[in-house]
Amino acid sequence: MIGLGYVGYPLAVEICRAGYDVTAIDKSADRVRSIQEGKFFLGDIGQEAFGLRALGGRIKATTDNAALAHCDTVSICVPTPLSKTKDPDMSFIVAAAGQVVAHLHTGMLIILESTTYPGTTEELVLPMLERSGLKAGKDFFVCFSPERVDPGNARYQTRNIPKVIGGVTPRCTQLGCLFYSQVMEQVVPVSSTRVAEMAKLMENTFRMINIGLANEMALMCHRMGIDVWEVIEAAATKPFGFMPFFPGPGLGGHCIPVDPHYLSWKTKQAGHEPRFIELAAQINGSMPQYVVGRIRDALNDKEKPVKGSPIHIVGVAYKRNVADVRESPALDIIALLIKMGAIVTYTDPFVPRLETESFVLTSQPLEAAASAECVAIVTDHSKINYQRLVEISALILDTRNSLKGFCSPTILRL
């Protein structure tokens, strides 16, 4: 297992539980040490389900890539970020593939799990592997199987999420399915690596575009004095032809804000302009600025400036009940408020410390909201005492409809 993040770590544990010996390789010495000591290190994912000491020593961790020489199957679970120009950064995949090439041997099965653009496996990874002189589908086997991790989801976790697998040859697909059928409850074979790669991008682009629609509806409803949350609740009573999506302060996490840009980049190379994706990305990307604008307007109505005003943020993780702050809209909201001169504090029971290039903050008790001119609920953690928050806050902007059922002139909704 190359990469011990939110994808590789739980996957390694499930493979061990299925009876396999797993060698986990990561460049982080701290993560390797945690595995060696049987400790959790991913908070919401690790803590809720995995006890490494109970695995009987079947999982071993190392920073030494030479361990690949003794592995029959290699799963690549490395990050796939975007560059500053929103282009795919393939450096982690290239580095991992290079490690595999150095220790590739006959019979090895290589499965790329990292989310990427259609064609990555066949156009980038496969040629690197075949430079060894071995032939894919005959001497070794290559598949793509997209990760579908949903941090904080108590119902769907690694084992019971259907596993899509596509190989560069039918034999590759067959062996990939055979391997993962020992681990997962359901395996879904597809005809090629490109189909598997596109399926993951379809899933997250679907969500991103529909969230973009919900966000634009929120902007329109606010202009017209309509409660968008009530609109969505009413529309959701239709038993067919409608699936509710909800507005919010922006997109977060590694997948939904990032994956559609991979598809957009590849589609432009094919000569097609992905207008839906570009528009939804624009709307979703503007939501932190919109939230800050609503805070500014709310303070203005009280004849108070943003500059010098204490503003308290409730929830900074990218989604409820997790500790993950990757791409969280709260980061942009806080940075914008600080730039405008606000005195920003926050409360998040899952994120004790928040450190970025522009600011460092420490989570405060909820009572800190009592000293703020305005409170913004950005992440709707279930551990927050919302009744108490309403009691002590002078003004609240609720971006998640967390205060549904509360009636007060001090509550503003997205």
Phi, psi and omega in degrees: 000113178262112181106121184241046177267210183294344178260305186294321183298303179296328178294318178300319181294317180295323178295321176297317180298333178282356175109003180270155169271131183239131170257118182258124183245127178212146180284347179276113179296328180294317179295318179298317180297320179298317177297315181298327181268001179070031183254157174278152176213006178242022172058252189298327178281307186293317190294324190281341188223339194245130173238099187294330181294337182278358184269007172063029177076014182282347176250126180235141183242147181202160171261000185268113181294342180298340179298340180298334182299336184259006184261141177269329180231138179234122173255125181261113184232063184255163181294151173228075183282176173258149173284176179296338178265013179068024174266152179298135175259104185267008188298324181289320178294316179300317180296317180294317178297323177297323177295319180294316181304320182295341184229019181293138177218165182301134177092353183289139175253122181246126181238117175275126182250342185294133179296133185201181183279155179298128181109350183300313184298313184279327186269333185247305186285312184302313179299325177297316182291322184283351173294346178290345184097349177273156185248128179294139181089346179238304182266326176215173191225139186229132178225162166240133179221105187292140175287150179224042182289137175232088183306136178086356181276111184284337184273315184248115178234186191309313188290323187258012172269123181307136186255110178278134182221129174228134182252166179284343172221162177303323179295322177298315179299317181300314182288323176298318178294320179299317180295307186285342175292342175281345188247317186261156178288327181217132177244135183242100179284142174233170192284342184200167175294326181296320177297316180296318179296317181290327181300317180296317180293325176298316181302309186281330175292322174305313180293316183298317182292319180289327174293322176300319177297315179298320179294319178293324175299322178297319179296317180293316181297322178298318179298327185261004178071033180247142178280107184296329180293321177292324177300312181295319179299320179291316180297327183290349177285347176291123187281002180209154171074007178215136176233120185288131168237155189236145178286171179188188185280001182138173182266149177218181183089173182279332192272296192296320177286344188253312190302317180300333178291329175296315180293318179299316180299314182291322181295320178297324177296331180274002176089018179241136179268113184277079190292322178301313182297314182297318182293315179297320178297322179295315181295310181296321181292339181271353186296321176301319177296322178297317179299314178298322177297322177293322176296314179302315181293322180295318177292323179299321178296336177265009181061041178232142178273161172292318181298123179086353181273135173288126178233130185248130179257130177254111180088118179238351175293161184285340176211167186293142171063029172228165180259004186280124179249010182301125178059018182299135177297338178300327180297316178291320181298313180296315181298319179295318180294318179297320179298329179276359176097008179288155174261103190259133170232168178210160173233127174206113183294346181258343185235091184291335182218139182234116184230123176230183179293335186253346180201158174227123181226157178239138181300136180252159173300155182302332181299343177298338179296336182294336182268358185269147173286330179212141176245135177241121174274111183257325178230128189267064178298142180287342181280355180280134176275092186289328176300314179294321180300317179296322182295323188260352187264138178283328183202134182230130167256114183260108182269357186237005185060033179292335185259028175303130182099339176276136179238113181200140177293348179274357181257123174248142182246154181301000000 
